[in-house]
Each structure stands twice: as C-alpha cells, then as structure tokens.
Amino acid sequence: MTSTSTPPGLARFNALEEHAAFAALHEACASTAWVKWLLAARPYATPEDLYAASDAAMAELTTADLQEAMAGHPPIGRPKPGDPTSAREQRGMAGASEELKAEMLELNLAYQEKFGHVFLICATGRTGEQMRDAVKERIGNAPEQEREIVRTELGKINRIRLARMLEEETA
C-alpha cells in the first residue's frame, strides 16, 4: 500500500506495531473509540487521508467518547506539568498577567460546573485574552450546542497533533 510518494512520517506510522500505533494515537486524543477507528483504517496513503479519517471518527463519537477525549486535556492556563504538548498548545497563556490567569481559573471552574468538563478550545495560536473571551461567550451555550463546538475544537486539536506526529523524527 505504501509507495515512495508516501511521506516518511506517514510511512513510519503505517508501519508501527498495533500497540505502538495505539499509543501514538492515544497521545493525540484520549478517546479509545477515535483511536480504534483510525487504527482500523490503516494504512493511509496520504496525510490528508489520515486527517479525513480523524474528522470522520470525531463525527461519530458519542457523548461518552467526547467525555473520555476531554478528560485528556488540562484546563486552559494550567498545562500538565512536564507535558510539552499542552505547554506548547497553551503558549498564549504563558505570558498572561496574574489577573488574566486568575480570571481564566474562575471561568474554567464556572464552565466546568455548568457543563461537567473542562473548557476545550484549540488554543494553538490564540492569546490568553482570546481564550478568555471564548469561554465567556461559550458559557452561555446550551449543553447540546456546546458539545458540538467541543467536537469541532477537538477535531482541530487532533489534526494539529496528527500533523506533528507525522513530522516527528524517529527517536
């Protein structure tokens, strides 16, 4: 299935043992259903095929699957210690004022109380102020509406993480 035109990172992913591919995908998204969906569709001819499979899997996730995926994400403003992925994705909060960080903490707690999960946004490239404004705007959403926004945001995050996975050199 793989040819010389398959990008090296994708060829490497396609060739991974099942357990190693599972671990790599689970690092990108904590939803077991999403991981299994992507594993079942291997090998991929192009990165775009992988991203399309990710999008298709996201569209099929149940509420419980989404909850599982969200559980793998730390709150905005509090990246997981020692986790370069969450630190990189939340870079917009790194230089935020203490006032903004405190406001985000309050907003995160209010959001979590209302929806039962962390506020999830594709934080890559966003400033702390943009993330604060987004949580303020979204906290007024109905749960069903917010679940679909979360699904979209998770899809964006997954695409970024998959692209990064394909770019990484073998260790």
Secondary structure, DSSP 8 states (H G I E B T S, - for coil): ---TTS-HHHHHHHHS-HHHHHHHHHHH---HHHHHHHHHT-S-SSHHHHHHHHHHHHHH--HHHHHHHHHTS--TT---TT-HHHHHHTHHHHT--HHHHHHHHHHHHHHHHHHSS------TT--HHHHHHHHHHHTTS-HHHHHHHHHHHHHHHHHHHHHHHHH----
